[in-house]
Every structure is written in structure tokens, then in C-alpha cells.
Amino acid sequence: MTETTTSVPRFAVPGRIAVNGRAAATWQTATLTEIRRETPHAATFRLAVPRWAGHLPGQHLQLRLTAEDGYTAQRHYSIASAPDGSGHIELTLDHVPDGEVSGWFHTVARLGDTIEVRGPLSGFFAWAGDRPALLLGAGSGVVPLMSMVRHHRAAGLTVPLRMVVSARSPEELIYASELGAETTAVFTRSAPPGVPVGRMAPAHVAPLMAEQPDGGWEAYVCGSNGFAEHASRLLVAAGQPVERIRIERFG
């Protein structure tokens, strides 16, 4: 999920769809059908992928853009949408300064443009909805976690799910309008009146751990390297078994 920093090339429409190999290993063409602004620096891009094999919440895909001179740029991005069988998937991307791929999406891409995608990939961070899930994310690390939340709601699951998400400010909280009672938001630089400012702390995690004693949670942590280390330490200190902490890092 890293993004290199350079000037943004002029990427052309990709060519043919590969048809050999398993579905997840096959490059196929996706069409951009919707763009939604989430924050001043992040937007959601909805893609139609008619031959999409389906995914589990938490999985990601590989994306490929090809420039007019044949240069290609590939990135891995978490899938934001819940699996719904619609043939559409959504990606929510931060606009990385001078980033090749995020820069293209945020400044060049238009509805109807096509790109190449391959996936879904990685089963390690996936959540099938069969075990209580405790989700900790920061910044765009909320993206795969939101796929889990959306799946939990859409499928009407009764298995417990809780999420703690960290953002610099309310304006930079991705999916703010969608977050519900399952979510606690933490703000590190500015917060609404009456809400303390600071990092995710034991006070945010301990009450949730008490809801599922004896390591009943399956914990999912997603964010930068620094956040992943910090959140993991909070979980372990609160009694979460190390072997039941799944971590996805970026940056």
C-alpha cells in the first residue's frame, strides 16, 4: 500500500483482459463509475468489474496503470466495499503528494476511464464474519475495516463488532457520516468541543476488551508502521492474545 512520489504520468486506457489462470490471479479491466469525496484529501472510487470473483472484508487488490509510453505503475489497495455480488468494488484513496497512482485518480481520472485490477488478494487480514471482531485503524487504515463494518450491517450479523479509529481532526475522519454506535473516534490534533485530543490510549481499548473476556476478540489493526506498533501494544497490554492480532501496515 505504499505510494512512490514522482510526477504523475499520463496513463492510457489498458488493453485486453487476461483470461488464463485463477480468477484472483487474472488481470481484468475495471471501469470507473463513481467518485465520492470523503475528506479534503481522500475520495472513494467505485469500479465496475463484471468478472469480479468476490472478496472477503479486509482483502485487497492489485491495480495497474499503463502510460502512453508503456510505463506501468502497480499498487495494492484495500477494498472499501462490502462483498455484495454487484460486480462493483470501491477503493478509498488518500491523495499522496506527487504520488503516481493516487495522483492520477485524484487529478486525472474521469468517469468511464478504465484501469486493470487483479484480486482479491490475501486471506490473512480477511474477516468472514464468524468471530467477534475488534478493529483499530488510523487515517486511511480505516478502509479495510470499513469493509468489515459494512458487511456486518448489510448481512445483519449478530456477532459482536467494535471499531476504534484515529484521525487528525473531524474533517479528516474518513466515512464520518457512516460511522455508528460500533465506532469510537479518536482525534490527535483537533477535536469537537468536549472531546479530548490525543493518541489512542488504554482507556479506548480496555472497556472493549471487557466485552469479550478471555481473548474472545479477533483483532484487526491497520495503519502506518508507528500506529500499528502502538495499537498492538495497547491490545497486548489489555490482554489480547498476540496470535489473535492481525496487522496490515502501509506507508
WOKAUR-V179189 format. One record per residue. N is the residue number from 1. PSI is psi in radians with two decimals (none if undefined). D_FIRST is the distance of its C-alpha to the first C-alpha in Angstrom with 2 decimals. Layout:
BEGIN
n:N psi:PSI d_first:D_FIRST
n:N psi:PSI d_first:D_FIRST
END
This chain:
BEGIN
n:1 psi:0.29 d_first:0.00
n:2 psi:2.78 d_first:3.76
n:3 psi:2.13 d_first:6.58
n:4 psi:2.78 d_first:9.96
n:5 psi:2.06 d_first:13.04
n:6 psi:-3.08 d_first:15.99
n:7 psi:2.71 d_first:18.34
n:8 psi:2.01 d_first:17.40
n:9 psi:2.89 d_first:19.04
n:10 psi:1.76 d_first:21.19
n:11 psi:2.40 d_first:19.54
n:12 psi:2.95 d_first:22.18
n:13 psi:2.28 d_first:22.51
n:14 psi:2.89 d_first:21.37
n:15 psi:-2.28 d_first:24.20
n:16 psi:2.78 d_first:25.24
n:17 psi:2.28 d_first:23.60
n:18 psi:2.52 d_first:23.52
n:19 psi:-0.07 d_first:25.72
n:20 psi:2.78 d_first:25.92
n:21 psi:3.06 d_first:24.25
n:22 psi:2.72 d_first:22.94
n:23 psi:-0.73 d_first:21.47
n:24 psi:-0.40 d_first:17.96
n:25 psi:0.05 d_first:18.06
n:26 psi:2.25 d_first:19.57
n:27 psi:2.37 d_first:18.20
n:28 psi:2.81 d_first:19.83
n:29 psi:2.30 d_first:20.36
n:30 psi:2.52 d_first:19.17
n:31 psi:2.28 d_first:21.09
n:32 psi:2.09 d_first:20.04
n:33 psi:-0.25 d_first:22.68
n:34 psi:2.51 d_first:21.91
n:35 psi:2.19 d_first:20.17
n:36 psi:2.24 d_first:20.55
n:37 psi:2.27 d_first:20.15
n:38 psi:-0.79 d_first:18.89
n:39 psi:3.07 d_first:19.17
n:40 psi:-0.38 d_first:20.08
n:41 psi:0.03 d_first:16.48
n:42 psi:2.53 d_first:14.75
n:43 psi:2.70 d_first:15.88
n:44 psi:2.35 d_first:15.74
n:45 psi:2.06 d_first:16.06
n:46 psi:2.26 d_first:18.19
n:47 psi:2.36 d_first:18.37
n:48 psi:2.13 d_first:21.36
n:49 psi:1.51 d_first:20.71
n:50 psi:-0.55 d_first:24.26
n:51 psi:0.38 d_first:23.56
n:52 psi:2.31 d_first:20.66
n:53 psi:-0.05 d_first:21.46
n:54 psi:2.81 d_first:20.42
n:55 psi:2.93 d_first:17.84
n:56 psi:2.55 d_first:17.96
n:57 psi:2.30 d_first:16.56
n:58 psi:-0.30 d_first:13.33
n:59 psi:2.91 d_first:12.21
n:60 psi:3.07 d_first:9.40
n:61 psi:2.91 d_first:10.01
n:62 psi:2.38 d_first:9.43
n:63 psi:2.46 d_first:10.59
n:64 psi:2.27 d_first:12.93
n:65 psi:2.48 d_first:15.01
n:66 psi:2.19 d_first:18.20
n:67 psi:2.93 d_first:20.24
n:68 psi:-0.50 d_first:24.02
n:69 psi:0.12 d_first:24.49
n:70 psi:-0.16 d_first:22.41
n:71 psi:2.39 d_first:19.37
n:72 psi:2.57 d_first:16.16
n:73 psi:2.29 d_first:12.54
n:74 psi:2.44 d_first:9.92
n:75 psi:2.75 d_first:6.32
n:76 psi:2.26 d_first:4.99
n:77 psi:2.42 d_first:5.71
n:78 psi:2.58 d_first:7.95
n:79 psi:2.23 d_first:11.56
n:80 psi:-0.48 d_first:13.62
n:81 psi:2.73 d_first:17.01
n:82 psi:2.66 d_first:19.36
n:83 psi:2.15 d_first:20.64
n:84 psi:0.01 d_first:23.82
n:85 psi:0.25 d_first:24.85
n:86 psi:-0.17 d_first:25.07
n:87 psi:0.22 d_first:23.16
n:88 psi:2.56 d_first:20.76
n:89 psi:2.77 d_first:17.19
n:90 psi:2.46 d_first:15.43
n:91 psi:2.41 d_first:12.03
n:92 psi:2.06 d_first:11.95
n:93 psi:2.31 d_first:10.17
n:94 psi:2.57 d_first:10.92
n:95 psi:1.69 d_first:12.77
n:96 psi:2.25 d_first:11.45
n:97 psi:2.16 d_first:14.76
n:98 psi:0.30 d_first:15.37
n:99 psi:2.39 d_first:11.89
n:100 psi:-0.99 d_first:12.63
n:101 psi:-0.85 d_first:10.93
n:102 psi:-0.61 d_first:10.87
n:103 psi:-0.71 d_first:14.25
n:104 psi:-0.81 d_first:15.56
n:105 psi:-0.74 d_first:14.90
n:106 psi:-0.43 d_first:16.44
n:107 psi:-0.31 d_first:19.29
n:108 psi:-0.72 d_first:20.19
n:109 psi:2.45 d_first:19.40
n:110 psi:2.75 d_first:22.49
n:111 psi:2.38 d_first:23.60
n:112 psi:-0.28 d_first:24.49
n:113 psi:2.65 d_first:21.94
n:114 psi:2.61 d_first:20.45
n:115 psi:3.04 d_first:17.22
n:116 psi:2.42 d_first:16.38
n:117 psi:2.73 d_first:14.35
n:118 psi:2.30 d_first:14.44
n:119 psi:-2.99 d_first:14.32
n:120 psi:2.76 d_first:14.32
n:121 psi:2.65 d_first:12.54
n:122 psi:2.07 d_first:12.86
n:123 psi:-0.15 d_first:15.89
n:124 psi:-0.73 d_first:15.37
n:125 psi:0.09 d_first:13.76
n:126 psi:2.60 d_first:15.98
n:127 psi:2.09 d_first:19.04
n:128 psi:-0.08 d_first:22.13
n:129 psi:0.25 d_first:24.09
n:130 psi:-0.07 d_first:26.68
n:131 psi:2.62 d_first:26.26
n:132 psi:2.37 d_first:26.19
n:133 psi:2.22 d_first:22.69
n:134 psi:2.05 d_first:21.95
n:135 psi:2.24 d_first:18.64
n:136 psi:2.14 d_first:17.43
n:137 psi:2.81 d_first:14.62
n:138 psi:2.41 d_first:14.15
n:139 psi:-2.32 d_first:13.11
n:140 psi:-0.03 d_first:10.39
n:141 psi:-0.19 d_first:10.17
n:142 psi:-0.26 d_first:13.20
n:143 psi:-1.00 d_first:11.68
n:144 psi:-0.47 d_first:11.83
n:145 psi:-0.61 d_first:14.88
n:146 psi:-0.53 d_first:16.53
n:147 psi:-0.68 d_first:16.44
n:148 psi:-0.77 d_first:18.47
n:149 psi:-0.79 d_first:20.76
n:150 psi:-0.69 d_first:21.44
n:151 psi:-0.73 d_first:22.25
n:152 psi:-0.76 d_first:24.49
n:153 psi:-0.85 d_first:26.37
n:154 psi:-0.63 d_first:26.66
n:155 psi:-0.08 d_first:27.90
n:156 psi:0.65 d_first:30.23
n:157 psi:2.53 d_first:29.16
n:158 psi:-0.15 d_first:31.32
n:159 psi:2.37 d_first:29.27
n:160 psi:2.48 d_first:28.34
n:161 psi:2.29 d_first:24.95
n:162 psi:2.59 d_first:24.20
n:163 psi:2.40 d_first:21.29
n:164 psi:2.15 d_first:21.04
n:165 psi:2.41 d_first:18.57
n:166 psi:2.41 d_first:18.48
n:167 psi:2.77 d_first:18.39
n:168 psi:-0.69 d_first:20.04
n:169 psi:2.89 d_first:22.65
n:170 psi:-0.60 d_first:23.80
n:171 psi:-0.40 d_first:22.89
n:172 psi:0.20 d_first:19.20
n:173 psi:1.88 d_first:19.14
n:174 psi:2.40 d_first:17.09
n:175 psi:0.45 d_first:19.34
n:176 psi:-0.70 d_first:22.24
n:177 psi:-0.29 d_first:24.85
n:178 psi:-0.29 d_first:23.72
n:179 psi:2.40 d_first:23.64
n:180 psi:-2.70 d_first:26.76
n:181 psi:-0.32 d_first:28.82
n:182 psi:-0.14 d_first:26.22
n:183 psi:2.38 d_first:24.06
n:184 psi:2.21 d_first:24.75
n:185 psi:2.36 d_first:23.15
n:186 psi:2.34 d_first:23.06
n:187 psi:2.26 d_first:23.17
n:188 psi:-0.29 d_first:22.73
n:189 psi:-0.71 d_first:24.43
n:190 psi:2.57 d_first:26.61
n:191 psi:2.86 d_first:27.71
n:192 psi:2.79 d_first:30.31
n:193 psi:2.35 d_first:33.88
n:194 psi:-0.11 d_first:34.68
n:195 psi:2.18 d_first:31.11
n:196 psi:2.64 d_first:30.48
n:197 psi:2.33 d_first:27.74
n:198 psi:3.06 d_first:25.78
n:199 psi:2.84 d_first:22.99
n:200 psi:2.36 d_first:22.56
n:201 psi:2.94 d_first:25.67
n:202 psi:-0.57 d_first:27.74
n:203 psi:-0.40 d_first:29.69
n:204 psi:-0.47 d_first:26.75
n:205 psi:-0.71 d_first:26.11
n:206 psi:-0.80 d_first:29.65
n:207 psi:-0.57 d_first:31.22
n:208 psi:-0.67 d_first:28.57
n:209 psi:-0.58 d_first:29.04
n:210 psi:-0.39 d_first:32.74
n:211 psi:-0.47 d_first:32.22
n:212 psi:1.38 d_first:31.22
n:213 psi:2.88 d_first:33.19
n:214 psi:0.65 d_first:33.03
n:215 psi:0.63 d_first:29.29
n:216 psi:-0.27 d_first:29.31
n:217 psi:2.61 d_first:25.76
n:218 psi:2.02 d_first:22.67
n:219 psi:2.38 d_first:20.16
n:220 psi:2.17 d_first:16.48
n:221 psi:2.25 d_first:14.54
n:222 psi:2.26 d_first:11.12
n:223 psi:-2.85 d_first:10.20
n:224 psi:2.93 d_first:10.09
n:225 psi:-0.79 d_first:11.76
n:226 psi:-0.77 d_first:15.03
n:227 psi:-0.74 d_first:14.96
n:228 psi:-0.74 d_first:14.12
n:229 psi:-0.77 d_first:17.07
n:230 psi:-0.85 d_first:19.27
n:231 psi:-0.66 d_first:18.87
n:232 psi:-0.71 d_first:19.40
n:233 psi:-0.68 d_first:22.51
n:234 psi:-0.75 d_first:23.78
n:235 psi:-0.81 d_first:23.57
n:236 psi:-0.75 d_first:25.30
n:237 psi:-0.51 d_first:27.92
n:238 psi:-0.03 d_first:28.62
n:239 psi:0.11 d_first:29.30
n:240 psi:2.21 d_first:26.22
n:241 psi:2.35 d_first:26.34
n:242 psi:-0.68 d_first:23.60
n:243 psi:-0.10 d_first:23.33
n:244 psi:0.54 d_first:22.55
n:245 psi:2.08 d_first:19.49
n:246 psi:2.28 d_first:16.15
n:247 psi:2.33 d_first:13.13
n:248 psi:2.21 d_first:9.39
n:249 psi:2.73 d_first:7.79
n:250 psi:2.89 d_first:5.14
n:251 psi:none d_first:6.66
END
